[in-house]
Amino acid sequence: MALYQRLKRQILSKIILVRVFLTLLLLSGFLAFWFLVIKPLSRTSSSSLPSHSNRTNFAILGISGGQHEGRDLTDTLIFVSIDQSTGDTVLLTIPRDLWIPSLRAKINTAYHYGEKRQPGGGLILAKSALSEVLDQPVDFALLIDFSGFIQAIDAIGGIDITIDRAFIDSKFPIPGKENDPCDTCRYETVNFSAGLQHLDGATALKFVRSRNADGDEGTDFARSQRQTKVIRAFEKKFLFYLPKLKQIFDQSIITDIPPDTYFSLAKLGFKSTRKNPRAFAISEPLVYNPPVSAAQDYQWILLSQDDNFSSLASYVKNLLTLPIK
């Protein structure tokens, strides 16, 4: 029994970090549950978080994982900034095809090339590229392997979700075929019916990642609601599967956040759940798709409107300084 309790405490101390950032990635409000473990954590040492105009900034990176080509391309990139006083949270989605002149590559390759240079360099280069684009410091990064998300859902026996509205997404990307020149070969059609559904890991991932459905379900707001449903369904079961989940999280989460900031981070995350996050995405006219040329190695890319990121920097600065209503 003592061994189980010790293992449980170790797992919860690991998961509290995962919970704060995975929740931000999924735009849900379920983080507060994790703070049932705040009291035991309060006996540990803590360190203050970096602050820039009273904000701490993070990079949330998602990779598909597995063994296929492109498994370490960060096709999900989210800049997260949290005000330490108010808990105001800004989430800004970065397009994976944004061209970074200093890398002579798309931004979603930064982690890949950083790791090729030296083990552990992926997060450093990814943060550097993001900071170059937004002209904002990036304090910490969290890399999430989506194959770990699938394994975690499967490990608890799947989840039960009540789907409010049926939807069809005919352009859901097939893992491993992101660069297939045949457009129709790159996508599959996913179909979700309304009502109570039991989802395994792979299906749950499609449910939360779908972004090309027709109608209201194709909006970021609807996607956020779906993601919240999945997290809350997972929440109801995960405590019964802690030993299985610890190994999965250890294998699917990479971060540069030092352990002595966990408690400060947890308090910041709890404060951020008291307000709805403000979610944005970089899109036209801030970026545009130029004609394919040798200048970008004949790749399909996106360029900043002014080609030097100044407009993006101004846009982000305004987001972070807007008065909160």
Secondary structure, 3 states (H helix, E strand, C coil): CHHHHHHHHHHHHHHHHHHHHHHHHCCCCHHHHHHHHHHHHCCCCCCCCCCECCEEEEEEEEECCCCCCCCCCCCEEEEEEEECCCCCEEEEECCCCEEECCCCEEHHHHHHHHHHHCCCHHHHHHHHHHHHHHCCCCCEEEEEEHHHHHHHHHHCCCEEEEECCCEEEEEEECCCCCCCCCHHHCEEEEEECCEEEEECHHHHHHHHHCCCCCHHHHCHHHHHHHHHHHHHHHHCCHHHHHHHHHHHHHHHEEECCCHHHHHHHHHHHHHHCCCCCEEEECCCCCEECCCCCHHHCCCCCEEECCCCCHHHHHHHHHHHHCCCC
